[in-house]
Structure formats: structure tokens, C-alpha cells
């Protein structure tokens, strides 16, 4: 029986199809895997069989993109039922999703969409997050988005809103330092302000990923290349403030070989100082 994800220095990798064979057939230095929840929430036999094989080798955590926590629609009971079944199937140490909305009136937009940061939304988000965590029966983490614009209606900063939701819900952070860097650049704030507000004992894990700079200077959270040095430096700052914490590398497009992905992930050790 695999132990729970208790080592706060664990290094993990997002599970992607190009790496399936190597991960299953080779002995690799990797502490855990993260799966996109929606990719495995169906009842098809082959994905479930593959998932069981991975679970025999690695602890698996769940990361969702379709909860629609900040949407106005009621939380989807069928979605939650299938998510709970999946979490039980792999005995996930924790589950996470994004602090955003993704659907309206039954239509899913397949994107992570922001909201204004308002005081009345804190209670709404917290109540829904607490309900999800109770249904799951395990820690539930909220991830911060990368942002590209600000809403005139916002009453507070994201680094005030996000911790307020986590605290009111009694849930956890799934902190993405690449997203913090991208948002800080695009909206011209200091990422130190963000890191200083995090309650590090409630951080389930930290994501790192690559981003792209457009010709006019905007940064896009693309997950299609290596982590930029400036993001690693922000990661090092996070580690000084709140480490140790589990660290996971996301790479979703132009996916390199497993060896290159693991080499990139291993760089985290050099910034844990």
C-alpha cells in the first residue's frame, strides 16, 4: 500500500499521454503524479485500467478544471459524485480546482474565467468550497488564476480575496507561482505582496510552469515550455517564506521527453534554499 503524500519536499509531475509508457515501464525518480480530474471521471474501462496501473507505482492527486466554483449555477451534483468516486478510486491525498467560473446556464466555456474581487463573493465562494471539501472527505485546494485584466468593480486585491476565501472555507491553497508572476507582470503589482499574504501551513502544493511573452509585452500562461528563471526565483522566495511544500511541474503543450521533464522538475531542488 502506498503511503499518503506526507513528504513536504515531494516532487510531482502532471500526467500526460506522451509519458505513459516511460512512467509505467521505467524506474524514475518521481514522488507523485497529478491528473486532470475530468480526463478520468468517466466509466470507460481503458482509462480506469491505465489509472490503476499508475496508482500501483505512484500516489496520485486530482486537479480539476470544471468545478465552476464561482459560477452562478448550482454546483453540479453529478460532477461532484463522479469526482468523489475518482478520488476514492486512487485514494487521492488531496483534490484541487480553480478559484474561477467555467460555465453558465449549463454551457461550459472550457476556460478558466475570472470575477471581480468583491466582499460579497467571499462568503459565496467559501460556502461552496467548504461543501466540496466535505463531500470529498479529504483536503480540497483552490488555485489562483493567471490574469490579464482588472475589473473596475473589484473592491480588493486578489492577494486579499484569495486568502479570505480559503480562510472562510477552511480549505487549502493550491498555489501556482507561475500564475502569480504572470498576473504581477500583466497588472503591474509586486508578487511579494501576494506571497506575504499566504498562510503557508495551508498550502497543499505549489505549481510551476512555463509562460510566453507576446510581442507587446503581455505574458500568457501557456504551460508549453520550460519554467522561466524569474519564476524559479519567485519559487525560491516562496520556499524561503513557506517551505517545504510539495512541488509539481505542469507541461501541457509541446511536451518534452520524460527525461527532459524530470530534469526540469529537478531544478526545484536548487531553488529550495
QUIDAZI-V590437 format. One record per pair of residues at least 4 apart in sequence whose ideal C-beta (glycine too) atoms are under 8 Angstrom apart, sorted by the first residue. I is the first residue (numbers start at 1). J is the second residue. D is the distance in whole Angstrom. If there is no record, write none. Layout:
i=I j=J d=D
i=I j=J d=D
This chain:
i=2 j=55 d=8
i=2 j=58 d=7
i=2 j=59 d=5
i=2 j=91 d=8
i=3 j=59 d=7
i=4 j=59 d=7
i=4 j=91 d=8
i=4 j=93 d=5
i=5 j=10 d=6
i=5 j=31 d=8
i=5 j=32 d=6
i=5 j=59 d=5
i=5 j=61 d=7
i=5 j=93 d=4
i=5 j=94 d=7
i=5 j=246 d=6
i=6 j=93 d=8
i=7 j=31 d=7
i=7 j=246 d=8
i=8 j=243 d=8
i=8 j=244 d=4
i=8 j=245 d=6
i=8 j=246 d=6
i=9 j=244 d=5
i=9 j=246 d=8
i=9 j=272 d=7
i=10 j=31 d=4
i=10 j=32 d=6
i=10 j=246 d=4
i=10 j=247 d=7
i=11 j=30 d=7
i=11 j=31 d=5
i=11 j=246 d=8
i=11 j=247 d=6
i=11 j=248 d=8
i=11 j=249 d=8
i=11 j=265 d=5
i=11 j=266 d=7
i=11 j=268 d=6
i=11 j=269 d=8
i=12 j=30 d=7
i=12 j=31 d=6
i=12 j=32 d=4
i=12 j=33 d=6
i=12 j=34 d=6
i=12 j=61 d=7
i=12 j=205 d=7
i=12 j=246 d=6
i=12 j=247 d=7
i=12 j=248 d=4
i=12 j=249 d=8
i=12 j=265 d=8
i=13 j=19 d=7
i=13 j=30 d=6
i=13 j=33 d=6
i=13 j=34 d=7
i=13 j=248 d=7
i=13 j=249 d=6
i=13 j=261 d=6
i=13 j=262 d=7
i=13 j=265 d=6
i=14 j=33 d=7
i=14 j=34 d=5
i=14 j=35 d=8
i=14 j=36 d=8
i=14 j=63 d=8
i=14 j=248 d=7
i=14 j=249 d=7
i=14 j=250 d=5
i=14 j=251 d=7
i=14 j=252 d=7
i=15 j=19 d=7
i=15 j=20 d=8
i=15 j=23 d=7
i=15 j=33 d=5
i=15 j=34 d=7
i=15 j=35 d=5
i=15 j=36 d=8
i=15 j=54 d=7
i=15 j=60 d=8
i=16 j=251 d=7
i=16 j=252 d=7
i=16 j=255 d=5
i=18 j=255 d=5
i=18 j=257 d=8
i=18 j=258 d=8
i=19 j=23 d=5
i=19 j=255 d=7
i=19 j=258 d=5
i=19 j=261 d=7
i=20 j=24 d=6
i=20 j=50 d=7
i=21 j=25 d=6
i=22 j=26 d=5
i=22 j=28 d=7
i=22 j=257 d=8
i=22 j=258 d=4
i=23 j=28 d=7
i=23 j=30 d=8
i=23 j=33 d=8
i=23 j=54 d=7
i=23 j=57 d=7
i=23 j=58 d=8
i=23 j=258 d=7
i=24 j=53 d=6
i=24 j=54 d=7
i=24 j=57 d=7
i=26 j=258 d=8
i=28 j=258 d=7
i=28 j=262 d=6
i=29 j=262 d=7
i=29 j=266 d=8
i=30 j=58 d=7
i=30 j=262 d=7
i=30 j=265 d=8
i=31 j=58 d=8
i=31 j=59 d=7
i=31 j=246 d=8
i=32 j=58 d=5
i=32 j=59 d=4
i=32 j=60 d=7
i=32 j=61 d=6
i=32 j=93 d=8
i=32 j=246 d=7
i=32 j=248 d=8
i=33 j=54 d=6
i=33 j=58 d=5
i=33 j=59 d=7
i=33 j=60 d=5
i=33 j=61 d=8
i=34 j=60 d=7
i=34 j=61 d=5
i=34 j=62 d=7
i=34 j=63 d=5
i=34 j=248 d=5
i=34 j=250 d=8
i=35 j=39 d=6
i=35 j=40 d=6
i=35 j=51 d=7
i=35 j=60 d=6
i=35 j=61 d=8
i=35 j=62 d=6
i=35 j=63 d=7
i=35 j=90 d=8
i=36 j=40 d=8
i=36 j=63 d=6
i=36 j=64 d=7
i=36 j=65 d=6
i=37 j=41 d=6
i=37 j=62 d=5
i=37 j=63 d=6
i=37 j=64 d=4
i=37 j=65 d=8
i=37 j=66 d=8
i=37 j=83 d=6
i=37 j=86 d=6
i=37 j=95 d=7
i=37 j=97 d=8
i=38 j=64 d=6
i=38 j=65 d=6
i=38 j=66 d=5
i=39 j=47 d=7
i=40 j=47 d=5
i=40 j=48 d=7
i=40 j=51 d=5
i=40 j=86 d=6
i=41 j=79 d=8
i=41 j=82 d=4
i=41 j=83 d=6
i=41 j=85 d=8
i=41 j=86 d=5
i=42 j=47 d=7
i=42 j=82 d=8
i=43 j=48 d=7
i=44 j=48 d=7
i=45 j=49 d=6
i=46 j=50 d=6
i=47 j=51 d=6
i=48 j=52 d=7
i=48 j=89 d=7
i=49 j=53 d=7
i=50 j=54 d=7
i=51 j=55 d=6
i=51 j=60 d=8
i=51 j=89 d=7
i=51 j=90 d=7
i=52 j=56 d=7
i=52 j=89 d=8
i=53 j=57 d=7
i=54 j=58 d=6
i=54 j=60 d=6
i=55 j=60 d=6
i=55 j=89 d=8
i=55 j=90 d=5
i=55 j=91 d=8
i=59 j=93 d=6
i=60 j=90 d=4
i=60 j=92 d=6
i=61 j=92 d=5
i=61 j=93 d=6
i=61 j=94 d=6
i=61 j=95 d=7
i=61 j=96 d=7
i=61 j=204 d=8
i=61 j=205 d=7
i=62 j=83 d=7
i=62 j=86 d=6
i=62 j=87 d=6
i=62 j=90 d=7
i=62 j=92 d=5
i=62 j=94 d=8
i=62 j=95 d=4
i=62 j=96 d=7
i=63 j=95 d=8
i=63 j=96 d=5
i=63 j=97 d=7
i=63 j=143 d=8
i=63 j=174 d=7
i=64 j=83 d=7
i=64 j=95 d=7
i=64 j=96 d=7
i=64 j=97 d=4
i=64 j=98 d=8
i=65 j=97 d=7
i=65 j=98 d=7
i=65 j=102 d=7
i=65 j=112 d=7
i=66 j=79 d=7
i=66 j=97 d=8
i=66 j=102 d=6
i=66 j=103 d=7
i=66 j=108 d=7
i=67 j=75 d=7
i=67 j=79 d=7
i=67 j=83 d=8
i=67 j=97 d=4
i=67 j=98 d=7
i=67 j=102 d=7
i=67 j=132 d=7
i=68 j=73 d=6
i=68 j=75 d=7
i=68 j=76 d=7
i=68 j=101 d=6
i=68 j=102 d=5
i=68 j=103 d=5
i=68 j=108 d=8
i=69 j=75 d=8
i=69 j=97 d=6
i=69 j=98 d=7
i=69 j=99 d=6
i=69 j=100 d=7
i=69 j=101 d=7
i=69 j=125 d=6
i=69 j=128 d=5
i=69 j=129 d=6
i=69 j=132 d=7
i=69 j=142 d=7
i=70 j=99 d=7
i=70 j=100 d=6
i=70 j=101 d=4
i=70 j=115 d=5
i=70 j=121 d=7
i=70 j=124 d=8
i=70 j=125 d=6
i=71 j=101 d=4
i=71 j=102 d=7
i=71 j=103 d=5
i=71 j=104 d=6
i=72 j=101 d=8
i=72 j=104 d=7
i=73 j=103 d=6
i=73 j=104 d=7
i=73 j=105 d=7
i=73 j=106 d=7
i=75 j=79 d=8
i=75 j=80 d=6
i=75 j=128 d=6
i=75 j=131 d=7
i=75 j=132 d=7
i=76 j=80 d=7
i=77 j=81 d=6
i=78 j=82 d=6
i=79 j=83 d=6
i=80 j=84 d=6
i=80 j=132 d=7
i=80 j=135 d=6
i=81 j=85 d=7
i=82 j=86 d=6
i=83 j=87 d=6
i=83 j=95 d=7
i=83 j=136 d=7
i=84 j=88 d=6
i=84 j=135 d=6
i=84 j=136 d=6
i=84 j=137 d=8
i=85 j=89 d=6
i=86 j=90 d=7
i=86 j=92 d=8
i=87 j=91 d=8
i=87 j=92 d=4
i=87 j=95 d=5
i=87 j=136 d=6
i=87 j=138 d=6
i=92 j=138 d=6
i=93 j=138 d=7
i=93 j=139 d=7
i=94 j=138 d=6
i=94 j=139 d=4
i=94 j=140 d=7
i=94 j=141 d=6
i=94 j=172 d=7
i=94 j=204 d=5
i=94 j=205 d=8
i=95 j=136 d=5
i=95 j=138 d=6
i=95 j=139 d=8
i=95 j=140 d=5
i=95 j=141 d=7
i=96 j=140 d=7
i=96 j=141 d=4
i=96 j=142 d=7
i=96 j=143 d=6
i=96 j=172 d=8
i=96 j=174 d=4
i=96 j=204 d=7
i=96 j=205 d=8
i=97 j=132 d=8
i=97 j=140 d=8
i=97 j=141 d=8
i=97 j=142 d=7
i=97 j=143 d=7
i=97 j=174 d=8
i=98 j=102 d=8
i=98 j=112 d=5
i=98 j=142 d=7
i=98 j=143 d=5
i=98 j=145 d=6
i=99 j=125 d=7
i=99 j=142 d=5
i=99 j=143 d=7
i=99 j=144 d=6
i=99 j=145 d=7
i=99 j=162 d=6
i=99 j=165 d=6
i=100 j=112 d=5
i=100 j=113 d=6
i=100 j=114 d=6
i=100 j=115 d=7
i=100 j=145 d=5
i=101 j=113 d=5
i=101 j=115 d=6
i=102 j=108 d=6
i=102 j=109 d=6
i=102 j=110 d=7
i=102 j=111 d=7
i=102 j=112 d=6
i=102 j=113 d=6
i=103 j=107 d=6
i=103 j=108 d=4
i=103 j=109 d=6
i=104 j=109 d=7
i=109 j=113 d=6
i=112 j=145 d=6
i=114 j=145 d=6
i=114 j=147 d=6
i=114 j=149 d=8
i=114 j=151 d=8
i=115 j=121 d=6
i=115 j=151 d=7
i=116 j=121 d=7
i=116 j=151 d=4
i=116 j=152 d=8
i=116 j=153 d=4
i=116 j=154 d=5
i=116 j=155 d=8
i=117 j=121 d=7
i=117 j=151 d=8
i=117 j=154 d=4
i=117 j=155 d=6
i=117 j=156 d=5
i=117 j=157 d=7
i=117 j=158 d=6
i=117 j=160 d=7
i=117 j=161 d=4
i=118 j=122 d=8
i=118 j=153 d=7
i=118 j=154 d=7
i=118 j=155 d=5
i=118 j=156 d=8
i=119 j=155 d=6
i=119 j=156 d=7
i=120 j=124 d=7
i=121 j=125 d=6
i=121 j=161 d=8
i=122 j=126 d=6
i=122 j=161 d=7
i=122 j=164 d=5
i=122 j=165 d=6
i=122 j=168 d=6
i=123 j=127 d=6
i=123 j=168 d=7
i=124 j=128 d=7
i=125 j=129 d=6
i=125 j=165 d=5
i=125 j=169 d=7
i=126 j=130 d=6
i=126 j=164 d=8
i=126 j=165 d=5
i=126 j=168 d=4
i=126 j=169 d=4
i=127 j=131 d=6
i=127 j=169 d=8
i=128 j=132 d=7
i=129 j=133 d=6
i=129 j=140 d=7
i=129 j=142 d=6
i=129 j=165 d=7
i=129 j=166 d=8
i=129 j=169 d=4
i=129 j=171 d=5
i=130 j=134 d=6
i=130 j=168 d=8
i=130 j=169 d=4
i=130 j=170 d=6
i=130 j=171 d=7
i=131 j=135 d=6
i=132 j=136 d=6
i=132 j=140 d=5
i=132 j=171 d=8
i=133 j=138 d=8
i=133 j=139 d=7
i=133 j=140 d=4
i=133 j=169 d=7
i=133 j=170 d=7
i=133 j=171 d=5
i=136 j=140 d=6
i=139 j=171 d=7
i=139 j=172 d=5
i=139 j=204 d=6
i=140 j=171 d=5
i=140 j=172 d=7
i=141 j=171 d=7
i=141 j=172 d=4
i=141 j=173 d=6
i=141 j=174 d=3
i=141 j=204 d=4
i=141 j=205 d=7
i=142 j=162 d=7
i=142 j=165 d=7
i=142 j=166 d=6
i=142 j=169 d=8
i=142 j=171 d=6
i=142 j=172 d=7
i=142 j=173 d=7
i=142 j=174 d=6
i=143 j=174 d=4
i=143 j=175 d=7
i=143 j=176 d=6
i=143 j=179 d=8
i=143 j=207 d=7
i=144 j=158 d=7
i=144 j=162 d=6
i=144 j=173 d=8
i=144 j=175 d=7
i=144 j=176 d=6
i=144 j=179 d=5
i=144 j=180 d=7
i=144 j=183 d=8
i=145 j=179 d=6
i=145 j=183 d=7
i=146 j=176 d=8
i=146 j=178 d=7
i=146 j=179 d=4
i=146 j=182 d=4
i=146 j=183 d=6
i=146 j=186 d=8
i=146 j=211 d=8
i=146 j=219 d=8
i=146 j=220 d=8
i=146 j=221 d=4
i=147 j=158 d=7
i=147 j=179 d=8
i=147 j=182 d=8
i=147 j=183 d=4
i=147 j=186 d=6
i=147 j=187 d=6
i=148 j=186 d=5
i=148 j=218 d=7
i=149 j=186 d=8
i=149 j=187 d=8
i=150 j=154 d=6
i=150 j=187 d=6
i=156 j=160 d=4
i=156 j=161 d=5
i=156 j=164 d=8
i=157 j=161 d=7
i=157 j=189 d=7
i=157 j=193 d=7
i=158 j=162 d=6
i=158 j=183 d=7
i=158 j=194 d=7
i=159 j=163 d=7
i=159 j=193 d=6
i=159 j=194 d=4
i=159 j=196 d=8
i=159 j=197 d=5
i=160 j=164 d=6
i=160 j=197 d=7
i=161 j=165 d=7
i=162 j=166 d=7
i=162 j=173 d=8
i=162 j=197 d=8
i=163 j=167 d=6
i=163 j=197 d=5
i=163 j=198 d=7
i=163 j=199 d=7
i=164 j=168 d=6
i=165 j=169 d=6
i=166 j=171 d=6
i=166 j=172 d=7
i=166 j=173 d=6
i=166 j=199 d=7
i=166 j=202 d=6
i=167 j=199 d=7
i=171 j=202 d=8
i=172 j=202 d=5
i=172 j=203 d=7
i=172 j=204 d=5
i=173 j=198 d=6
i=173 j=199 d=7
i=173 j=202 d=6
i=173 j=203 d=5
i=173 j=204 d=7
i=174 j=203 d=8
i=174 j=204 d=6
i=174 j=205 d=6
i=174 j=207 d=7
i=175 j=180 d=8
i=175 j=198 d=6
i=175 j=203 d=5
i=175 j=205 d=8
i=175 j=206 d=5
i=175 j=207 d=7
i=175 j=238 d=7
i=176 j=180 d=7
i=176 j=206 d=7
i=176 j=207 d=4
i=176 j=208 d=8
i=176 j=209 d=7
i=177 j=181 d=6
i=177 j=206 d=6
i=177 j=207 d=7
i=177 j=208 d=6
i=177 j=231 d=6
i=177 j=234 d=5
i=177 j=235 d=5
i=177 j=238 d=6
i=178 j=182 d=6
i=178 j=207 d=7
i=178 j=208 d=6
i=178 j=209 d=4
i=178 j=210 d=7
i=178 j=211 d=6
i=178 j=221 d=6
i=178 j=227 d=7
i=178 j=231 d=5
i=179 j=183 d=6
i=179 j=207 d=8
i=179 j=221 d=6
i=180 j=184 d=6
i=180 j=191 d=5
i=180 j=194 d=5
i=180 j=195 d=7
i=180 j=234 d=7
i=181 j=185 d=6
i=181 j=191 d=6
i=181 j=211 d=8
i=181 j=219 d=8
i=181 j=228 d=8
i=181 j=230 d=6
i=181 j=231 d=5
i=181 j=234 d=5
i=182 j=186 d=6
i=182 j=211 d=5
i=182 j=219 d=5
i=182 j=220 d=7
i=182 j=221 d=5
i=183 j=187 d=6
i=183 j=189 d=8
i=184 j=188 d=8
i=184 j=189 d=5
i=184 j=190 d=7
i=184 j=191 d=4
i=184 j=194 d=7
i=185 j=219 d=5
i=186 j=218 d=6
i=186 j=219 d=6
i=189 j=193 d=6
i=189 j=194 d=8
i=191 j=195 d=6
i=191 j=234 d=6
i=191 j=237 d=8
i=192 j=196 d=6
i=192 j=237 d=7
i=193 j=197 d=7
i=194 j=198 d=7
i=195 j=234 d=8
i=195 j=237 d=6
i=195 j=238 d=6
i=195 j=241 d=6
i=195 j=242 d=8
i=196 j=241 d=7
i=198 j=203 d=7
i=198 j=238 d=8
i=198 j=241 d=8
i=198 j=242 d=6
i=199 j=203 d=8
i=200 j=241 d=6
i=200 j=242 d=3
i=200 j=243 d=8
i=200 j=245 d=7
i=201 j=242 d=8
i=203 j=242 d=6
i=203 j=245 d=5
i=204 j=245 d=8
i=204 j=246 d=7
i=205 j=245 d=6
i=205 j=246 d=4
i=205 j=247 d=7
i=205 j=248 d=5
i=206 j=235 d=7
i=206 j=238 d=6
i=206 j=245 d=5
i=206 j=246 d=7
i=206 j=247 d=5
i=206 j=248 d=7
i=207 j=248 d=5
i=207 j=249 d=8
i=207 j=250 d=6
i=208 j=227 d=5
i=208 j=231 d=6
i=208 j=232 d=7
i=208 j=235 d=6
i=208 j=247 d=7
i=208 j=248 d=7
i=208 j=249 d=6
i=208 j=250 d=7
i=208 j=268 d=7
i=209 j=221 d=7
i=209 j=223 d=5
i=209 j=227 d=7
i=209 j=231 d=8
i=209 j=249 d=7
i=209 j=250 d=4
i=209 j=251 d=7
i=210 j=222 d=6
i=210 j=223 d=6
i=210 j=224 d=6
i=210 j=225 d=4
i=210 j=226 d=5
i=210 j=227 d=6
i=210 j=228 d=7
i=210 j=251 d=7
i=211 j=219 d=5
i=211 j=220 d=6
i=211 j=221 d=5
i=211 j=222 d=6
i=211 j=223 d=8
i=211 j=225 d=8
i=211 j=228 d=7
i=211 j=231 d=7
i=212 j=219 d=7
i=212 j=220 d=5
i=212 j=222 d=5
i=212 j=224 d=7
i=212 j=225 d=7
i=213 j=217 d=7
i=213 j=218 d=8
i=213 j=219 d=6
i=213 j=220 d=8
i=214 j=218 d=5
i=214 j=219 d=8
i=214 j=220 d=6
i=222 j=252 d=8
i=222 j=253 d=7
i=223 j=250 d=5
i=223 j=251 d=6
i=223 j=252 d=4
i=223 j=253 d=6
i=224 j=251 d=7
i=224 j=252 d=7
i=224 j=253 d=4
i=224 j=254 d=5
i=225 j=254 d=7
i=226 j=264 d=5
i=227 j=231 d=5
i=227 j=232 d=6
i=227 j=235 d=8
i=227 j=249 d=7
i=227 j=264 d=6
i=227 j=267 d=7
i=228 j=232 d=7
i=229 j=233 d=6
i=230 j=234 d=7
i=231 j=235 d=6
i=232 j=236 d=7
i=232 j=267 d=7
i=232 j=268 d=8
i=232 j=271 d=5
i=233 j=237 d=7
i=233 j=271 d=8
i=234 j=238 d=6
i=235 j=239 d=6
i=235 j=247 d=8
i=235 j=268 d=7
i=235 j=271 d=5
i=236 j=240 d=7
i=236 j=271 d=4
i=236 j=272 d=8
i=236 j=273 d=6
i=237 j=241 d=7
i=238 j=242 d=6
i=238 j=243 d=7
i=238 j=245 d=8
i=239 j=243 d=4
i=239 j=244 d=7
i=239 j=245 d=8
i=239 j=271 d=6
i=239 j=272 d=5
i=239 j=273 d=7
i=240 j=273 d=7
i=243 j=272 d=6
i=244 j=272 d=7
i=247 j=265 d=8
i=247 j=268 d=5
i=249 j=261 d=7
i=249 j=264 d=6
i=249 j=265 d=4
i=249 j=268 d=8
i=251 j=255 d=5
i=251 j=256 d=7
i=251 j=261 d=6
i=251 j=264 d=8
i=255 j=261 d=7
i=256 j=260 d=4
i=256 j=261 d=5
i=256 j=264 d=8
i=257 j=261 d=7
i=258 j=262 d=6
i=259 j=263 d=6
i=260 j=264 d=6
i=261 j=265 d=6
i=262 j=266 d=6
i=263 j=267 d=7
i=267 j=271 d=7
i=268 j=272 d=6
